[in-house]
Amino acid sequence: MLKIGVTPLPAGCRELPGMPGWLSRVLWARGITDAQAAARFLSPGMDQLLPPEMLHDMPRAIALLTAARDKGQRAVIYGDYDVDGVCASAILKEAFSEFRLEADVYLPDRHREGYGLNADAVRTLARDHQLLITVDCGITALAEAALARELGMTVIVTDHHRHLDQLPPADAVITPLLADYPFPYLCGAGVAWKLAWALLRGGAMELMDLAALATVADMVPLTGENRALTALGLQRLSAAARPGLRAVMNRAGLLGRITSDQVAFQLAPRMNACGRMESAGIALEMLLTRDEARAEELALKMEGLNQERRRQEALVLDQAQAQVEAMDLVDVRAIVVTGEGWNSGVVGLAAGRIAEKYGYPAVALAREGDVCVGSARSAGDIDIHAALCQCADLFDRFGGHKQAAGLTLRADRVDEFTSRLSRAVAEQTGGRPPIPEMMCDGEMTLHDVTEEAVQWLNRLEPFGVGNPAPRFLCQGVDALSLVPVGAQGRHLKCAFRQGNDLRDGIFFGAGELRDLAAGKCRMVMTPVLNDFRGKVTAECRLYALMPQPETLEKDPGRESVSYLSEALGDESAPEVTPSRLDALMKGGQGTLLVCRCLETAREMQRRYPHADFCVGRADDPRAYHTVLLYGTAGRVSPAYRQVVLCDGNLGEAGGYAAACPRASIHARPVSGPARNMLSGLYVPVEELRRCYVSLRAALPRDAQAWAAQCGLSLEKGMFALRVLAEIDLIELCPAPFRVAMRPMTRRSPEESALYRRARLAKEGN
């Protein structure tokens, strides 16, 4: 299930001059409602950056650094092992070199030391350094900062994380969360760059590429001065002046203009792989080296580490996925997976993938002996940090924010943690299941999907948190073709028509939608350019594609084939009353409405518009309330708690009872459309005899050709074969199609429940 919404607009919005109406709406959705604000947003520049002296303790920090330089003291920059921490460390390393302050960099080991300042490292560093500067950490390290000062070090903390009630006892604390700084969303490298700017002024411009890289990678909002800093920094990054970054980008196949998406999905993972798999020092050296040969060596090393990271992530994800498939996602509100020997450096990635796939908050824990170390990722509007706070007594340590967190706990507490976390999330959702929601900036027609539209969209970059790539709702579209492409047909190549406009499209990871029913669709998409052999055209990149039930065309053949594909029997199902059905459809989860006929599916969709609408299959393990058209019991999730046969029990009750072992099976009275379908399938006794004679003469290899040979439609031919199989005259395998003869014996079609149902329907009509 996916809820699709359109961002509401502020009152009184008017179309902005000089741009398409759809673009005005995109800007309105981002709070930009006048021409002056739009001009600033579309042209980010240095004038949109706040003076660094506005940051808390910045003047004092500059004085301390100047004094240390003048005294010939040695500094150490204490960073972090992620992209933000590495870039922040590199920024200050180069800035201090330009400032003529001698400085080393210390990056903690993710696996041995974990995040932040630690006392052992402080004691070691105090032997040779008189000045300690933290980047991307330190704001909560009260004891460690006090220890550093006791050991004679001057301490400057630069950080962007939330501080405690008490600040660390440092000589200066630089953070955008103090002193009423107007923009509190800088990342660690953004704060470090502000310090470099205060030290060097114009010289800090050379470091903007690192600040942009970190700002995108750390997923802080790309609004305000983050937007300006990133836009200017990406320009420098595209120039690839650093040999190390140039070598990494070449290996990643990145040429020309670098986008925020390429940073997020190509550069950042390669850098993060160093700290996850070996040492973040590799990424740091890559940023700092000026030696071309060494840059190539480091890029090759990073490529290998990233491949190993992918391998280990896939291993963890496969094992985690197997655990999720064994879970009952109807009864839980959060997913917790645990693995012995998992690399703790990749569990956060696995948790993120699970949360993205299922829309539930997810926690992945790497177990080592009696201790589990892991990461949590949120989904939707759920505050994972707040949920974890309700389990805080179970943890040895934990910390994070609304979207992500890290935690450590004893292995014998995992079961209790799992149940308590689920309850905590349920409190936030009011007990209802988390339902993924996709927000659109507005509506767009295929006519608007042009090269010019893509050029306008490019001016909205850089995209990221707070400024996502625009997505548009496009309705009333005819899907002319849906063709699976790529390995195992994982992706979907599309062709659409809307009025007189034709556009191609690509939907990654959606190959299973090839069976979408005929009729008009609605989709969520973004216009993009496709360059094929030098020919550039505008097309749609899809994020969602679903039928519009009210526009579906009746397909008697598909109705019949889906019904005849069921395991049919004589099992009964209690009749469900309208009020009982209404009661089952409350809560948002667990009920499957099986519809044989389009008219019935439309009725159910109108009556329960909050339910998902699926065609052909309903195999989502979350088992949201679903209206299923043209489905079969073999293509539904076993997690459903109630199955309602909305066209009546036509013999499928036993098949759905087997497919959904925890479900209660109910049925409405047999509907008029279902009686018409059965009546249309009926084959009289004489024709059944001719079919049997034909089979004895020669076994068919193709169902449609055989049916035509017998003077029947494919649907009637399959009906005849099913009846003959039910009375044990033949063996039938529908897919792949195969027929084998059974020993001859005298049997009556009336022994077939399917035949009796069709005959009674025929007689009733």
FENNOR-V229711 format. One record per residue. N is the residue number from 1. RES is the residue in one small letter. SS is DSSP state (hx for helix, st for strand, lp for the rest). PHI is phi in radians with two decimals (999 if undefined). NEAR is the number of other C-alpha atoms within 10 Angstrom. Layout:
N;RES;SS;PHI;NEAR
N;RES;SS;PHI;NEAR
This chain:
1;m;lp;999;19
2;l;lp;-2.49;12
3;k;st;-1.50;11
4;i;st;-1.99;15
5;g;st;-2.24;13
6;v;st;-2.03;15
7;t;lp;-0.99;16
8;p;lp;-1.20;13
9;l;lp;-1.69;17
10;p;lp;-1.10;12
11;a;lp;-1.17;6
12;g;lp;1.36;6
13;c;lp;-1.24;13
14;r;lp;-2.17;12
15;e;lp;-1.08;16
16;l;lp;-1.41;19
17;p;lp;-1.23;11
18;g;lp;1.40;8
19;m;lp;-2.61;10
20;p;lp;-1.07;14
21;g;hx;-1.05;13
22;w;hx;-1.11;18
23;l;hx;-1.24;19
24;s;hx;-1.00;23
25;r;hx;-1.16;23
26;v;hx;-1.05;24
27;l;hx;-1.20;21
28;w;hx;-1.02;22
29;a;hx;-1.10;19
30;r;lp;-1.72;17
31;g;lp;1.42;13
32;i;lp;-1.82;20
33;t;lp;-2.08;21
34;d;lp;-2.37;16
35;a;hx;-1.11;14
36;q;hx;-1.15;10
37;a;hx;-1.13;13
38;a;hx;-1.12;17
39;a;hx;-1.09;11
40;r;hx;-1.15;14
41;f;hx;-1.15;20
42;l;hx;-1.39;15
43;s;lp;-2.34;13
44;p;lp;-1.13;22
45;g;lp;-2.64;16
46;m;hx;-1.06;11
47;d;hx;-1.17;10
48;q;hx;-1.65;16
49;l;lp;-1.65;16
50;l;lp;-1.39;15
51;p;lp;-1.03;11
52;p;hx;-1.10;19
53;e;hx;-1.13;15
54;m;hx;-1.27;17
55;l;lp;-1.24;24
56;h;lp;-0.96;20
57;d;lp;1.13;19
58;m;hx;-1.08;21
59;p;hx;-1.02;17
60;r;hx;-1.17;16
61;a;hx;-1.10;23
62;i;hx;-1.09;17
63;a;hx;-1.13;12
64;l;hx;-1.14;18
65;l;hx;-1.17;21
66;t;hx;-1.12;16
67;a;hx;-1.12;13
68;a;hx;-1.11;18
69;r;hx;-1.09;17
70;d;hx;-1.15;11
71;k;hx;-1.52;10
72;g;lp;1.28;13
73;q;lp;-1.34;16
74;r;lp;-1.91;16
75;a;st;-1.88;27
76;v;st;-2.28;23
77;i;st;-1.68;23
78;y;st;-1.78;28
79;g;lp;-1.93;29
80;d;lp;-2.45;29
81;y;lp;-1.64;29
82;d;lp;-1.66;26
83;v;hx;-1.04;30
84;d;hx;-1.07;29
85;g;hx;-1.15;27
86;v;hx;-1.19;32
87;c;hx;-1.14;34
88;a;hx;-1.07;32
89;s;hx;-1.12;32
90;a;hx;-1.15;27
91;i;hx;-1.01;29
92;l;hx;-1.26;26
93;k;hx;-1.03;22
94;e;hx;-1.26;18
95;a;hx;-1.12;24
96;f;hx;-1.16;21
97;s;hx;-1.10;12
98;e;hx;-1.14;15
99;f;hx;-1.40;17
100;r;lp;1.19;13
101;l;lp;-1.88;22
102;e;lp;-1.22;17
103;a;st;-2.58;20
104;d;st;-1.89;17
105;v;st;-2.14;20
106;y;st;-2.14;18
107;l;lp;-1.99;24
108;p;lp;-1.16;22
109;d;lp;-1.42;18
110;r;lp;-0.98;20
111;h;lp;-1.48;16
112;r;lp;-1.57;7
113;e;lp;-1.92;13
114;g;lp;1.34;12
115;y;lp;-1.34;19
116;g;lp;1.56;22
117;l;lp;-1.08;24
118;n;lp;-2.31;17
119;a;hx;-1.09;14
120;d;hx;-1.07;10
121;a;hx;-1.12;16
122;v;hx;-1.05;20
123;r;hx;-1.07;14
124;t;hx;-1.16;10
125;l;hx;-1.17;21
126;a;lp;-1.15;21
127;r;lp;-1.17;11
128;d;lp;-2.12;13
129;h;lp;-2.30;19
130;q;lp;-1.81;20
131;l;st;-2.30;23
132;l;st;-2.02;26
133;i;st;-2.10;26
134;t;st;-1.59;29
135;v;st;-2.30;32
136;d;lp;1.08;30
137;c;lp;-2.92;21
138;g;lp;1.82;29
139;i;lp;-1.19;27
140;t;lp;-1.88;20
141;a;lp;-1.54;21
142;l;hx;-1.13;16
143;a;hx;-1.18;13
144;e;hx;-1.20;22
145;a;hx;-1.14;29
146;a;hx;-1.10;15
147;l;hx;-1.08;18
148;a;hx;-1.04;23
149;r;hx;-1.23;19
150;e;hx;-1.07;11
151;l;lp;-1.49;15
152;g;lp;1.62;13
153;m;lp;-1.59;24
154;t;st;-1.40;22
155;v;st;-2.09;26
156;i;st;-2.09;27
157;v;st;-1.77;29
158;t;st;-2.10;31
159;d;lp;-2.75;28
160;h;lp;-2.26;25
161;h;lp;-1.40;21
162;r;lp;-1.16;14
163;h;lp;-1.60;16
164;l;lp;-1.42;11
165;d;lp;-1.06;7
166;q;lp;-1.97;9
167;l;lp;-1.39;15
168;p;lp;-1.12;22
169;p;lp;-1.33;20
170;a;lp;-1.63;22
171;d;lp;-1.32;16
172;a;st;-2.70;21
173;v;st;-2.21;25
174;i;st;-1.89;27
175;t;lp;-2.70;28
176;p;lp;-1.33;25
177;l;lp;-1.62;19
178;l;lp;-2.16;17
179;a;lp;1.09;12
180;d;lp;0.94;11
181;y;lp;-1.06;15
182;p;lp;-1.17;14
183;f;lp;-2.26;15
184;p;lp;-1.53;16
185;y;lp;-1.91;22
186;l;lp;-1.08;28
187;c;lp;-1.48;30
188;g;hx;-1.06;33
189;a;hx;-1.22;32
190;g;hx;-1.10;32
191;v;hx;-1.15;24
192;a;hx;-1.09;29
193;w;hx;-1.15;29
194;k;hx;-1.08;26
195;l;hx;-1.15;25
196;a;hx;-1.08;26
197;w;hx;-1.12;20
198;a;hx;-1.13;19
199;l;hx;-1.35;22
200;l;hx;-1.97;15
201;r;hx;0.94;12
202;g;hx;-1.00;10
203;g;hx;-1.14;14
204;a;hx;-1.30;20
205;m;hx;-1.06;17
206;e;hx;-1.18;14
207;l;hx;-1.78;22
208;m;hx;-1.19;24
209;d;hx;-1.07;27
210;l;hx;-1.24;27
211;a;hx;-1.13;30
212;a;hx;-1.15;32
213;l;hx;-0.98;24
214;a;hx;-1.25;27
215;t;hx;-1.07;31
216;v;hx;-1.20;29
217;a;hx;-1.13;24
218;d;lp;-1.49;20
219;m;lp;0.97;14
220;v;lp;-1.51;17
221;p;lp;-1.04;21
222;l;lp;-1.59;24
223;t;lp;-2.21;21
224;g;hx;0.92;19
225;e;hx;-1.28;22
226;n;hx;-1.09;25
227;r;hx;-1.13;26
228;a;hx;-1.13;23
229;l;hx;-1.07;26
230;t;hx;-1.25;30
231;a;hx;-1.06;24
232;l;hx;-1.19;20
233;g;hx;-1.20;21
234;l;hx;-1.14;25
235;q;hx;-1.08;16
236;r;hx;-1.22;21
237;l;hx;-1.11;26
238;s;hx;-1.11;18
239;a;hx;-1.27;14
240;a;lp;0.89;21
241;a;lp;-1.28;13
242;r;lp;-1.43;19
243;p;hx;-0.99;21
244;g;hx;-1.15;27
245;l;hx;-1.13;25
246;r;hx;-1.08;23
247;a;hx;-1.15;23
248;v;hx;-1.15;26
249;m;hx;-1.14;23
250;n;hx;-1.08;14
251;r;hx;-1.19;14
252;a;lp;-1.50;15
253;g;lp;1.30;10
254;l;lp;-1.69;18
255;l;lp;-2.23;12
256;g;lp;1.28;11
257;r;lp;-1.20;13
258;i;lp;-1.64;18
259;t;lp;-1.81;19
260;s;hx;-1.13;21
261;d;hx;-1.09;17
262;q;hx;-1.15;15
263;v;hx;-1.10;22
264;a;hx;-1.18;19
265;f;hx;-1.91;11
266;q;hx;-2.10;16
267;l;hx;-1.34;20
268;a;hx;-1.03;20
269;p;hx;-1.06;19
270;r;hx;-1.17;26
271;m;hx;-1.21;29
272;n;hx;-1.13;25
273;a;hx;-1.06;28
274;c;hx;-1.09;26
275;g;hx;-1.22;25
276;r;hx;-1.24;23
277;m;hx;-1.79;20
278;e;lp;-2.55;15
279;s;lp;-2.58;19
280;a;lp;-1.15;26
281;g;hx;-1.05;20
282;i;hx;-1.14;18
283;a;hx;-1.15;27
284;l;hx;-1.09;23
285;e;hx;-1.10;16
286;m;hx;-1.03;26
287;l;hx;-1.20;22
288;l;hx;-1.61;18
289;t;lp;-1.14;16
290;r;lp;-1.99;14
291;d;lp;-1.62;12
292;e;hx;-1.06;14
293;a;hx;-1.13;13
294;r;hx;-1.14;16
295;a;hx;-1.05;23
296;e;hx;-1.13;20
297;e;hx;-1.07;15
298;l;hx;-1.19;22
299;a;hx;-1.10;27
300;l;hx;-1.14;15
301;k;hx;-1.07;16
302;m;hx;-1.14;25
303;e;hx;-1.10;19
304;g;hx;-1.12;15
305;l;hx;-1.13;22
306;n;hx;-1.18;20
307;q;hx;-1.14;13
308;e;hx;-1.18;14
309;r;hx;-1.05;23
310;r;hx;-1.08;16
311;r;hx;-1.10;12
312;q;hx;-1.22;19
313;e;hx;-1.11;21
314;a;hx;-1.10;15
315;l;hx;-1.09;16
316;v;hx;-1.10;27
317;l;hx;-1.16;22
318;d;hx;-1.08;13
319;q;hx;-1.19;15
320;a;hx;-1.15;22
321;q;hx;-1.09;16
322;a;hx;-1.08;12
323;q;hx;-1.17;15
324;v;hx;-1.11;17
325;e;hx;-1.12;10
326;a;lp;-1.55;9
327;m;lp;-1.49;17
328;d;lp;-1.76;16
329;l;lp;-1.34;23
330;v;lp;-1.36;18
331;d;lp;-1.65;13
332;v;lp;-1.95;21
333;r;lp;-2.15;26
334;a;st;-2.57;27
335;i;st;-1.92;26
336;v;st;-2.18;25
337;v;st;-2.15;25
338;t;st;-2.40;21
339;g;st;-2.51;18
340;e;st;-1.28;12
341;g;lp;1.38;12
342;w;lp;-1.12;22
343;n;lp;-1.28;23
344;s;lp;-1.12;23
345;g;lp;-1.32;24
346;v;lp;-2.03;25
347;v;hx;-1.16;28
348;g;hx;-1.12;24
349;l;hx;-1.11;21
350;a;hx;-1.11;28
351;a;hx;-1.06;28
352;g;hx;-1.11;21
353;r;hx;-1.14;17
354;i;hx;-1.15;25
355;a;hx;-1.07;22
356;e;hx;-1.18;17
357;k;hx;-1.23;11
358;y;hx;-1.78;21
359;g;lp;1.30;23
360;y;lp;-1.83;26
361;p;st;-1.01;30
362;a;st;-2.35;27
363;v;st;-2.24;29
364;a;st;-2.02;31
365;l;st;-2.08;31
366;a;st;-1.63;25
367;r;st;-1.69;21
368;e;st;-2.25;16
369;g;lp;1.18;10
370;d;lp;-1.67;10
371;v;st;-2.12;17
372;c;st;-2.05;24
373;v;st;-2.06;26
374;g;st;-2.73;27
375;s;st;-2.31;26
376;a;st;-2.09;28
377;r;st;-2.31;29
378;s;lp;-1.49;25
379;a;lp;-2.52;25
380;g;lp;1.05;16
381;d;lp;-1.64;15
382;i;lp;-1.26;19
383;d;lp;-1.57;18
384;i;hx;-1.18;26
385;h;hx;-1.13;21
386;a;hx;-1.11;16
387;a;hx;-1.14;22
388;l;hx;-1.17;26
389;c;hx;-1.04;15
390;q;lp;-1.31;15
391;c;lp;-2.02;16
392;a;hx;-1.03;17
393;d;hx;-1.18;11
394;l;hx;-1.53;19
395;f;st;-1.68;18
396;d;st;-1.34;13
397;r;st;-2.85;12
398;f;st;-2.84;18
399;g;st;-3.07;14
400;g;st;2.74;18
401;h;lp;-2.53;17
402;k;lp;-1.01;16
403;q;lp;-1.64;17
404;a;st;-2.68;21
405;a;st;-2.77;19
406;g;st;-2.09;21
407;l;st;-2.70;21
408;t;st;-2.36;19
409;l;st;-2.67;22
410;r;st;-1.27;16
411;a;hx;-1.07;18
412;d;hx;-1.30;11
413;r;hx;-1.82;14
414;v;hx;-1.12;19
415;d;hx;-1.08;10
416;e;hx;-1.13;11
417;f;hx;-1.04;21
418;t;hx;-1.04;18
419;s;hx;-1.23;16
420;r;hx;-1.23;18
421;l;hx;-1.12;25
422;s;hx;-1.07;20
423;r;hx;-1.15;18
424;a;hx;-1.13;20
425;v;hx;-1.17;26
426;a;hx;-1.06;19
427;e;hx;-1.10;13
428;q;hx;-1.27;16
429;t;hx;-1.68;15
430;g;lp;1.20;10
431;g;lp;1.51;16
432;r;lp;-1.37;16
433;p;lp;-1.20;23
434;p;lp;-1.09;24
435;i;lp;-2.09;19
436;p;lp;-1.03;19
437;e;st;-2.28;15
438;m;st;-2.03;16
439;m;st;-1.66;17
440;c;st;-1.90;22
441;d;lp;-1.38;24
442;g;st;2.87;22
443;e;st;-1.84;16
444;m;lp;-2.54;19
445;t;lp;-1.76;16
446;l;hx;-1.07;21
447;h;hx;-1.06;13
448;d;hx;-1.41;15
449;v;lp;-1.42;22
450;t;lp;-2.37;17
451;e;hx;-1.07;17
452;e;hx;-1.09;13
453;a;hx;-1.09;18
454;v;hx;-1.12;17
455;q;hx;-1.10;13
456;w;hx;-1.09;14
457;l;hx;-1.10;18
458;n;hx;-1.06;15
459;r;lp;-1.27;12
460;l;lp;-1.45;19
461;e;lp;-1.19;22
462;p;lp;-1.40;25
463;f;lp;-1.70;21
464;g;st;2.96;20
465;v;lp;-1.03;14
466;g;lp;1.50;14
467;n;st;-2.50;15
468;p;lp;-1.19;15
469;a;lp;-1.02;18
470;p;lp;-1.04;20
471;r;lp;-2.21;23
472;f;st;-2.21;22
473;l;st;-1.53;22
474;c;st;-2.16;20
475;q;st;-2.05;20
476;g;st;1.17;17
477;v;st;-1.84;22
478;d;st;-1.56;19
479;a;st;-1.52;21
480;l;st;-1.31;16
481;s;st;-2.71;14
482;l;st;-2.33;21
483;v;st;-2.07;17
484;p;st;-1.12;22
485;v;st;-2.39;17
486;g;lp;1.45;12
487;a;hx;-1.03;7
488;q;hx;0.96;8
489;g;hx;1.10;15
490;r;lp;-1.26;15
491;h;st;-1.89;21
492;l;st;-2.19;23
493;k;st;-1.65;21
494;c;st;-2.19;21
495;a;st;-2.35;19
496;f;st;-2.20;21
497;r;st;-2.35;18
498;q;st;-2.46;17
499;g;lp;1.14;12
500;n;lp;-1.69;7
501;d;st;-1.73;13
502;l;st;-2.07;16
503;r;st;-2.53;18
504;d;st;-1.48;19
505;g;st;-2.74;21
506;i;st;-2.37;22
507;f;st;-2.24;22
508;f;lp;-1.28;16
509;g;lp;1.28;15
510;a;lp;-2.20;19
511;g;hx;-1.02;19
512;e;hx;-1.21;15
513;l;hx;-1.41;20
514;r;hx;-1.07;16
515;d;hx;-1.61;12
516;l;lp;-0.96;16
517;a;lp;-1.20;23
518;a;lp;-1.13;17
519;g;lp;2.32;18
520;k;st;-1.45;22
521;c;st;-2.13;22
522;r;st;-2.10;17
523;m;st;-2.48;22
524;v;st;-1.89;23
525;m;st;-2.65;25
526;t;st;-2.33;23
527;p;st;-1.18;25
528;v;st;-2.42;21
529;l;st;-1.78;18
530;n;st;-2.03;17
531;d;st;-1.83;10
532;f;st;-2.04;8
533;r;lp;0.94;6
534;g;lp;1.48;7
535;k;st;-1.69;8
536;v;st;-1.75;11
537;t;st;-2.35;15
538;a;st;-1.53;20
539;e;st;-2.48;25
540;c;st;-1.85;24
541;r;st;-1.73;22
542;l;st;-1.61;21
543;y;st;-2.13;18
544;a;st;-2.78;15
545;l;st;-2.61;19
546;m;st;-2.62;18
547;p;st;-1.25;23
548;q;lp;-1.72;19
549;p;hx;-0.92;23
550;e;hx;-1.21;16
551;t;hx;-1.86;14
552;l;lp;-1.08;16
553;e;lp;-1.68;12
554;k;lp;-1.13;14
555;d;lp;-2.28;13
556;p;hx;-0.98;14
557;g;hx;-1.07;15
558;r;hx;-1.21;18
559;e;hx;-0.95;20
560;s;hx;-1.18;23
561;v;hx;-1.13;18
562;s;hx;-1.13;17
563;y;hx;-1.16;24
564;l;hx;-1.24;21
565;s;lp;-1.45;17
566;e;lp;-1.34;19
567;a;lp;-1.45;16
568;l;lp;-1.75;21
569;g;lp;-2.67;17
570;d;lp;-1.90;14
571;e;lp;-1.10;13
572;s;lp;-1.59;15
573;a;lp;-2.50;20
574;p;st;-1.08;14
575;e;st;-1.29;16
576;v;lp;-1.85;19
577;t;lp;-1.47;13
578;p;hx;-0.99;10
579;s;hx;-1.19;9
580;r;hx;-1.14;10
581;l;hx;-1.14;17
582;d;hx;-1.05;12
583;a;hx;-1.14;10
584;l;hx;-1.11;20
585;m;lp;-1.52;21
586;k;lp;-1.50;15
587;g;lp;1.63;14
588;g;lp;1.55;20
589;q;st;-2.72;24
590;g;lp;1.82;23
591;t;st;-2.02;25
592;l;st;-1.97;29
593;l;st;-1.77;27
594;v;st;-1.50;28
595;c;st;-2.07;27
596;r;lp;-1.42;27
597;c;lp;-2.12;26
598;l;hx;-1.03;22
599;e;hx;-1.04;20
600;t;hx;-1.20;21
601;a;hx;-1.08;25
602;r;hx;-1.11;21
603;e;hx;-1.04;16
604;m;hx;-1.17;20
605;q;hx;-1.19;20
606;r;hx;-1.16;13
607;r;hx;-1.31;11
608;y;lp;-2.24;17
609;p;lp;-1.14;13
610;h;lp;-1.37;16
611;a;lp;-1.38;23
612;d;st;-1.18;21
613;f;st;-2.18;24
614;c;st;-2.13;22
615;v;st;-2.11;19
616;g;lp;1.57;18
617;r;lp;-2.60;20
618;a;st;-2.52;27
619;d;lp;-1.85;16
620;d;lp;-1.20;17
621;p;lp;-1.17;20
622;r;lp;-1.38;26
623;a;lp;0.88;25
624;y;st;-1.08;25
625;h;lp;-0.87;27
626;t;st;-2.46;28
627;v;st;-1.65;27
628;l;st;-1.95;27
629;l;st;-1.97;27
630;y;lp;1.07;22
631;g;lp;-1.70;24
632;t;lp;-2.40;25
633;a;hx;-1.07;25
634;g;hx;-1.28;18
635;r;hx;-2.18;13
636;v;st;-2.20;21
637;s;lp;-1.26;17
638;p;lp;-1.28;23
639;a;lp;-1.41;26
640;y;lp;-1.11;30
641;r;lp;-1.71;19
642;q;st;-2.40;23
643;v;st;-2.13;23
644;v;st;-2.00;27
645;l;st;-1.47;26
646;c;lp;-1.34;26
647;d;lp;-1.71;23
648;g;lp;1.72;24
649;n;lp;-1.39;26
650;l;lp;-1.72;25
651;g;lp;1.86;21
652;e;lp;-1.55;24
653;a;hx;-0.96;28
654;g;hx;-1.15;20
655;g;hx;-1.11;17
656;y;hx;-1.31;27
657;a;hx;-1.12;19
658;a;hx;-1.28;14
659;a;hx;-1.27;19
660;c;lp;-2.17;21
661;p;lp;-1.11;13
662;r;lp;-1.65;13
663;a;lp;-1.63;20
664;s;st;-1.58;17
665;i;st;-1.77;24
666;h;st;-2.20;21
667;a;st;-2.52;23
668;r;lp;-1.49;18
669;p;lp;-1.05;15
670;v;lp;-1.04;14
671;s;lp;-1.46;17
672;g;hx;-1.05;15
673;p;hx;-1.04;15
674;a;hx;-1.20;24
675;r;hx;-1.11;21
676;n;hx;-1.14;17
677;m;hx;-1.09;21
678;l;hx;-1.10;22
679;s;hx;-1.07;19
680;g;hx;-1.21;17
681;l;hx;-1.49;25
682;y;lp;-1.01;21
683;v;lp;-2.12;19
684;p;lp;-1.10;13
685;v;hx;-1.03;14
686;e;hx;-1.07;9
687;e;hx;-1.22;14
688;l;hx;-1.09;19
689;r;hx;-1.10;14
690;r;hx;-1.09;12
691;c;hx;-1.10;22
692;y;hx;-1.14;17
693;v;hx;-1.07;11
694;s;hx;-1.05;15
695;l;hx;-1.16;17
696;r;hx;-1.21;15
697;a;hx;-1.27;9
698;a;lp;-2.83;9
699;l;lp;-1.27;13
700;p;lp;-1.36;17
701;r;lp;-1.85;12
702;d;lp;-2.33;12
703;a;hx;-1.13;19
704;q;hx;-1.18;16
705;a;hx;-1.13;15
706;w;hx;-1.13;21
707;a;hx;-1.06;20
708;a;hx;-1.09;13
709;q;hx;-1.06;13
710;c;lp;-1.53;15
711;g;lp;1.34;13
712;l;lp;-2.10;18
713;s;lp;-1.25;18
714;l;hx;-1.01;18
715;e;hx;-1.13;23
716;k;hx;-1.18;21
717;g;hx;-1.10;23
718;m;hx;-1.17;23
719;f;hx;-1.05;25
720;a;hx;-1.05;27
721;l;hx;-1.12;25
722;r;hx;-1.10;23
723;v;hx;-1.12;23
724;l;hx;-1.09;25
725;a;hx;-1.24;19
726;e;hx;-1.15;20
727;i;lp;-1.69;18
728;d;lp;1.18;18
729;l;lp;-1.66;19
730;i;st;-2.46;21
731;e;st;-1.85;17
732;l;st;-2.21;19
733;c;st;-2.07;13
734;p;lp;-1.17;14
735;a;lp;-2.57;7
736;p;lp;-1.21;9
737;f;lp;-1.09;11
738;r;st;-2.74;14
739;v;st;-2.21;19
740;a;st;-2.30;14
741;m;st;-1.50;16
742;r;lp;-1.75;12
743;p;lp;-0.99;7
744;m;lp;-1.15;10
745;t;lp;-2.78;9
746;r;lp;-1.41;6
747;r;lp;-2.35;12
748;s;lp;-1.95;11
749;p;hx;-1.00;18
750;e;hx;-1.13;14
751;e;hx;-1.30;14
752;s;lp;-1.63;20
753;a;hx;-1.08;18
754;l;hx;-1.09;24
755;y;hx;-1.07;24
756;r;hx;-1.08;16
757;r;hx;-1.08;18
758;a;hx;-1.16;23
759;r;hx;-1.11;20
760;l;hx;-1.11;14
761;a;hx;-1.12;20
762;k;hx;-1.11;18
763;e;hx;-1.20;9
764;g;hx;-1.20;10
765;n;lp;-1.48;10
